[in-house]
Structure formats: structure tokens, C-alpha cells
Amino acid sequence: MNTPRTLTNRFHPLKSSYSDTPVMVIDTEADPHEILEAARQRIRAASGLLETLYCHKFKEADPSDIPNIVNALYLLTQDGNELLEITRQRLPTTTPEPHPL
């Protein structure tokens, strides 16, 4: 049976949550390739949104859309960053070989 301490260590709450009680978490024991893929999806979505905004005519944009756009970009990049950090922690650490002179 899992103890609360084990669950606390296994499930990493996302910082992008607006609640004191985490409802979205990263399973730190999931396959690192799956975690990396989730990070890639979020970062690509944020990049796609930024590219769309770059090409968009801002004269036609509604100023009330700006908070929605910023919020979407924040959620995507923050979650993607946390997923990448979990993946980095899961990868085996290796000592780099000395560079030949």
C-alpha cells in the first residue's frame, strides 16, 4: 500500500495550478519518454500559438484577448518546463569525459 509520503514523492504538483490543493500532477515514475513527449507537446503548442500571434494583424485583435493568450502561454510553457525538469532528474547522471587537448 502506498503511504502519503510515497505519494508525495511520486506525484509532483504543477506550479501552474491556481489552487492550494494540487489537482494536476506529474507522475515522476512514468516512463521518461512519455514525460518528455508531454513536455514536447506543450512547448510545441506554445510555439505554434506564438507563431500565429506573430503573423496576426494586431489592429484587428480585441484587447480583452490578451489576458487569455498570456494565460494559455503561461500554462503551456510552465507545464512543459516542469515536465522537462522531471525528465532531467530521471535521466542517469554521467560524468562527461575530459575533452582531449
N, C-alpha and C positions, 0 to 999 in steps of 0.2 A: 504494500500500500504506500502511496506517496504521502510524505509528510509535508506540511506547509512550507518548511524550509526548502525541500527539494523542489516543490512547485515554484517557489520564489526564484530559485536559481535557474530553473529551466525556462520559465516564461518571462521574457524581457518586455516590460510595458513600453509602448510607443510614446515618445515625448510629445507627439502632435495631438495627443488626447486633450480634450478640454475639461476632463473630469478628474476628480481626485481618485476615483476608482477606475483602474485601467480596464477597458473593455476590449481594446485591441492590443495584442501582444505578439511577439516573435517567439516561436518555439526554437530555442537555441540548440536543441538536439535534432532538429530537422536536418535533412541532407544539405550540406553546404552549397551544393549545386542548385538546389531548389531555392534556397535563401538568396543566392546570387541572382538567379533568374527573376525573383520577385523584385530585387533591387533594380535590375536592368529594366524591367517593365515600367517601374515608377519614374526612373530617370529619363527613359525614352519618352514617356508621356509628357513630362515636364518640358523636355526639349522640344517636342512637337508643338506644345502649346506656345512656347516662346517663339518658335519659328513662325507660327500662324500670326501671333501678335506683331512680330516684326514686319510681316507682309501686309498687315491690316491697315486700312486707312483710318487713322485715329480721329479725323474730322467727323467721321460717322459714328464713332463709339459713344456710348452712353456713359457718363462719368460714374454712374451708380454700379457699373460692371466692374470697376477697378478693384474694390474690396473682394469680390467673388473670384476674380482672376488671381489676385495675390494670395488668397486663402488656398486655392487649388494648387498653385505653385509651391506654397509653403508645405502643404501636406505631402505632396509628391516627393519633393526634394528631401524633406526631413525624414520621412519614412525610408526612402531609398538610401539615405546616408546611414541610418541606423542599421538597416539590413546589411549594408556593406561592412559596417563595423563588426557586426556579429560574425559575418563570414571571415573577416580578417582574424578575429580571435580564434576561430575554429581551425584555420589552416595551420599545419605544422610549422613550427619555427625552425628555420635553418640558419646556420651561421654562414654568411657569404664567404666564398673562397677569396683569399687575397688576390688582388689584381696584379698580374706579372708586370714588372717594371721594364 
